Amino acid sequence: MPAKKLPEKSAFDVQVGGDHYKTMAIQPVEFALANKLDFFQKDILKYTTRRKGDKAKRLEDLNKAKHYLDMYIEAVTKDQI
């Protein structure tokens, strides 16, 4: 009798460097894929939903999100996307 094949582990079941996304009901990347978000939208979502670290780290993530939003606005304004 052939051995039963174990189900393969999905890359979405793994998180490198903590569990700040794994504790969410839906990971930002899963939401982004399901809703066909573009690069800027995905990164803005990622940085605004992270709850990692102390206040300084959270503020750094929010500033990263703000930077991506500023770049997104500039790209749309210049008809680059």
Secondary structure by P-SEA (a helix, b strand, c coil): cccccccccccccccccccccccccccaaaaaaaacccaaaaaaaaaaacccccaaaaaaaaaaaaaaaaaaaaaaaaccc
